[in-house]
Amino acid sequence: MADYKMEAAKAAIKLIKPGQNIGLGAGTTIANLASLLALESGLASKLTFVSSSFKTRGLMMEYGLSVRSIALTKSVDIYFDGCDQFDAELNALKSGGGIHTSEKILASMAAEFILLGDAVKYVNKLDTTYPLVIEILPAALPLVTRQLSGYFPDARITIRMSDKKDGAAISDNGNLLLDLYFTQMPALEQINVQVKMIPGVVEHSLFYRIAGRAIIAGPEGIEVIRPAY
């Protein structure tokens, strides 16, 4: 059976040029890209890297790649990342890892943000398969949940809990994560603005019109998708 995530990673590496600062997110496709870069030692030695993911950062250091801190990074040439689902406008939901704040910082900092993955991630319109994840300041929990309930009365709001310890999952920034499950997907522009404007919200996991293209692999081969707007 074809490894579509590896095929997408192979297509992505062709876009990388010596001297660039490359950002990498998280997930299997990104891990594949990091491993391919490690094998291309001539190219990799002329690159610097930054990552939104603790796991990816560790992997790159293990491979001997030159890794910088996000806080010390002024610009990124290309930021590659996966997602849970993306649509024809390249709006993406990145709900699984809970690191969307760092991911969105790098995606917005990059000259180009490219989504990578297998073809099953692509849908015509985002649906309710995955929650919207919202990173919030702990002190803002009552306010945020009350306002979310007012904006989206049919949605279910849960605090993300840790499966490794007793209690809530804590973000890399020391904050809480809320999972917002819609019964019907609201207008994406509404989500993007309304949720972000609630006091105490740090960031949400909808990447609204940030990606410049997506590279996906499937039974039909490699497909490059650009936003339909």
C-alpha positions as CSV (number, residue, x, y, z in Angstrom):
1,M,0.0,0.0,0.0
2,A,1.3,3.4,-0.9
3,D,2.5,5.7,1.8
4,Y,0.8,8.9,0.8
5,K,2.2,11.0,3.6
6,M,5.7,10.1,2.5
7,E,4.8,10.9,-1.1
8,A,3.6,14.4,0.1
9,A,6.8,14.9,2.0
10,K,8.9,14.0,-1.1
11,A,7.0,16.6,-3.1
12,A,7.5,19.2,-0.4
13,I,11.3,18.8,-0.3
14,K,11.6,19.9,-3.9
15,L,10.4,23.4,-2.9
16,I,13.2,24.0,-0.5
17,K,16.2,26.0,-1.5
18,P,19.7,26.4,0.1
19,G,19.9,29.4,2.5
20,Q,16.2,29.3,3.6
21,N,14.8,29.3,7.1
22,I,12.3,26.4,7.1
23,G,9.5,26.0,9.6
24,L,8.1,22.6,10.4
25,G,4.9,21.7,12.3
26,A,3.9,18.4,13.7
27,G,2.5,15.0,12.6
28,T,3.6,12.0,10.5
29,T,4.0,13.9,7.2
30,I,6.2,16.5,8.8
31,A,8.3,13.8,10.5
32,N,8.7,12.2,7.1
33,L,9.9,15.5,5.7
34,A,12.4,16.0,8.5
35,S,13.8,12.5,7.9
36,L,14.1,13.2,4.2
37,L,15.9,16.5,4.9
38,A,18.4,14.6,7.2
39,L,19.2,12.3,4.3
40,E,19.8,15.4,2.0
41,S,22.8,16.5,4.0
42,G,24.2,18.8,1.4
43,L,20.9,20.8,1.3
44,A,20.2,20.5,5.1
45,S,23.6,21.9,6.0
46,K,22.6,25.1,4.2
47,L,19.3,25.5,6.0
48,T,18.1,26.7,9.4
49,F,14.9,25.3,11.0
50,V,12.3,26.4,13.5
51,S,9.4,24.3,14.8
52,S,6.1,24.8,16.6
53,S,6.3,21.2,17.9
54,F,8.4,19.9,20.9
55,K,8.4,16.4,19.3
56,T,9.5,17.7,15.8
57,R,12.2,20.0,17.4
58,G,13.6,16.9,19.2
59,L,13.6,14.9,16.0
60,M,15.4,17.6,14.1
61,M,18.0,17.9,16.8
62,E,18.5,14.2,16.7
63,Y,19.1,14.4,13.0
64,G,21.7,17.1,13.6
65,L,19.7,19.9,11.8
66,S,20.2,23.5,12.8
67,V,17.2,24.5,14.9
68,R,16.3,27.9,16.2
69,S,13.9,29.1,18.8
70,I,10.7,30.8,17.6
71,A,11.4,33.7,19.9
72,L,14.8,34.3,18.1
73,T,13.3,33.9,14.6
74,K,12.6,37.1,12.6
75,S,11.2,35.4,9.4
76,V,10.5,32.1,7.8
77,D,10.7,31.3,4.1
78,I,8.3,28.3,4.1
79,Y,6.3,26.8,6.9
80,F,5.1,23.3,6.3
81,D,2.4,21.7,8.5
82,G,-0.3,19.1,8.5
83,C,-3.9,19.5,9.7
84,D,-7.0,17.5,10.6
85,Q,-9.1,18.9,7.7
86,F,-8.9,21.7,5.1
87,D,-11.3,23.0,2.5
88,A,-11.3,24.4,-1.0
89,E,-10.3,27.9,0.3
90,L,-7.4,26.2,2.3
91,N,-9.1,27.1,5.6
92,A,-7.8,24.4,8.0
93,L,-8.6,23.0,11.4
94,K,-5.6,21.9,13.5
95,S,-7.3,20.5,16.5
96,G,-5.4,17.4,17.6
97,G,-2.1,18.6,19.0
98,G,-3.3,21.6,21.0
99,I,-0.2,23.6,19.8
100,H,-2.1,25.8,17.3
101,T,-1.0,29.1,18.9
102,S,2.7,28.4,18.1
103,E,1.7,26.9,14.7
104,K,-0.3,30.0,13.8
105,I,2.6,32.3,14.8
106,L,4.9,30.5,12.4
107,A,2.3,30.2,9.7
108,S,1.7,34.0,9.8
109,M,5.4,34.7,10.0
110,A,6.2,32.7,6.9
111,A,6.5,34.0,3.4
112,E,4.4,31.0,2.5
113,F,2.4,28.5,4.6
114,I,2.0,25.1,2.9
115,L,-0.3,22.4,4.1
116,L,0.9,18.8,3.7
117,G,-0.8,15.4,4.0
118,D,-2.8,12.7,2.4
119,A,-5.9,13.3,0.2
120,V,-8.4,12.3,2.9
121,K,-7.7,15.6,4.7
122,Y,-9.3,17.6,1.8
123,V,-13.0,18.4,1.9
124,N,-15.1,20.9,-0.1
125,K,-16.3,22.6,3.1
126,L,-15.1,22.2,6.7
127,D,-17.6,20.1,8.8
128,T,-18.1,19.2,12.4
129,T,-15.9,16.1,12.5
130,Y,-13.3,17.9,14.5
131,P,-13.7,20.4,17.3
132,L,-12.6,24.0,17.3
133,V,-9.8,24.1,20.0
134,I,-9.4,27.3,21.9
135,E,-6.4,28.2,24.1
136,I,-7.5,30.4,27.0
137,L,-6.1,32.0,30.1
138,P,-7.1,29.9,33.1
139,A,-8.7,32.9,34.9
140,A,-10.9,33.6,31.8
141,L,-12.6,30.1,31.9
142,P,-16.0,31.3,33.3
143,L,-16.2,34.3,30.9
144,V,-15.1,32.4,27.8
145,T,-17.5,29.5,28.3
146,R,-20.4,31.9,29.0
147,Q,-19.7,34.0,25.9
148,L,-19.2,30.9,23.7
149,S,-22.5,29.5,24.9
150,G,-24.2,32.7,24.0
151,Y,-22.6,32.8,20.5
152,F,-23.1,29.1,19.8
153,P,-26.0,27.8,22.0
154,D,-26.1,24.4,20.3
155,A,-22.4,23.7,20.6
156,R,-20.9,21.5,23.3
157,I,-17.9,22.9,25.3
158,T,-15.5,20.7,27.2
159,I,-12.2,21.3,28.9
160,R,-9.5,19.1,27.3
161,M,-8.3,16.7,29.9
162,S,-4.9,15.0,30.1
163,D,-4.7,11.3,29.5
164,K,-1.3,11.1,31.3
165,K,-2.1,12.9,34.6
166,D,-5.1,13.8,36.7
167,G,-6.6,17.1,35.5
168,A,-6.7,19.3,32.5
169,A,-4.3,19.3,29.6
170,I,-2.1,22.3,29.8
171,S,-0.8,24.1,26.7
172,D,2.9,24.9,26.1
173,N,2.1,28.4,27.3
174,G,0.6,27.2,30.6
175,N,-3.0,27.7,29.5
176,L,-6.2,25.7,29.3
177,L,-7.6,24.2,26.1
178,L,-11.3,24.1,25.3
179,D,-12.8,21.8,22.7
180,L,-15.9,23.4,21.0
181,Y,-18.0,20.8,19.2
182,F,-20.5,22.3,16.8
183,T,-23.7,20.6,15.7
184,Q,-23.6,22.7,12.5
185,M,-20.5,24.6,11.3
186,P,-21.0,28.4,11.6
187,A,-19.7,30.8,9.0
188,L,-15.9,30.6,9.3
189,E,-15.4,34.3,9.2
190,Q,-17.7,34.6,12.2
191,I,-15.7,31.9,14.1
192,N,-12.4,33.6,13.2
193,V,-13.4,37.0,14.5
194,Q,-16.0,36.4,17.3
195,V,-14.0,33.7,19.2
196,K,-10.7,35.6,19.0
197,M,-12.3,38.8,20.4
198,I,-13.5,37.2,23.6
199,P,-11.2,38.5,26.4
200,G,-9.0,35.8,27.7
201,V,-8.8,33.8,24.4
202,V,-5.2,33.4,23.3
203,E,-5.9,31.7,20.0
204,H,-8.2,29.2,18.2
205,S,-7.4,26.3,15.9
206,L,-9.1,27.6,12.8
207,F,-6.5,28.7,10.2
208,Y,-8.6,31.1,8.2
209,R,-7.2,32.0,4.8
210,I,-3.6,31.7,5.9
211,A,-2.3,28.8,3.7
212,G,-1.0,29.7,0.3
213,R,-1.2,26.1,-1.1
214,A,-1.7,22.5,-0.1
215,I,0.3,19.5,-1.3
216,I,-1.6,16.2,-0.9
217,A,-1.0,12.7,-2.1
218,G,-3.5,10.0,-2.9
219,P,-4.5,7.3,-5.4
220,E,-4.3,9.9,-8.2
221,G,-0.8,11.0,-7.3
222,I,0.4,14.4,-6.1
223,E,-2.0,17.3,-6.2
224,V,-1.2,20.9,-5.5
225,I,-4.2,22.9,-4.4
226,R,-4.4,26.7,-4.3
227,P,-7.2,28.6,-2.5
228,A,-10.4,29.0,-4.4
229,Y,-11.1,32.7,-3.6
